[in-house]
Amino acid sequence: MNADQGIELARQAIMLLVFLSLPVLVTGLIVALVVSMLQAVTQVQDPTLSLVPRILAMLLALALTVSWMLSKLVEFGREMFTFSLP
């Protein structure tokens, strides 16, 4: 394996990491925006009011997408172990 192949494998791993984290992070962002707007309208500025719904929504998103994430990780792992050297 030369440097270019190593860099390409690292790039693929980083892109997979970003791709797998997107559903959970986007869910957290959307819930945070909705709760922030709700707090601005009601003028209730309790920190736990924004934290608890975000954590619950992110856990739910993780529970719904964990099988998909694992299948992508297994597929990537198989590609890494079956990587043929020239």
C-alpha positions, 0 to 999 in steps of 0.5 A, a space after each residue: 500500500 502506498 501513501 495515496 491508497 492510505 490517504 484514500 482509505 482514510 478519506 473514505 473512513 472520514 466520509 463514512 463517519 460524517 455520513 453515519 452521524 448525519 441523521 442523529 446530528 440533523 435530528 438534534 439540530 431540528 429539535 434544538 431549533 424548535 425548542 429555541 423558538 418555543 422558548 423565545 415565544 414563551 420566554 421560558 429560559 430553562 436550560 433543561 427544557 432545551 437539553 432533555 428533548 434534544 437528547 431524547 430525539 437524538 436517542 430515538 434517531 439513533 435507535 431508528 438508524 442503528 441497523 442501517 449504520 451497522 450495515 454500512 460499517 460492516 460493508 466498509 469493514 469487509 471492503 477494508 479486509 478484502 482490500 487487495 494489494 497491487 
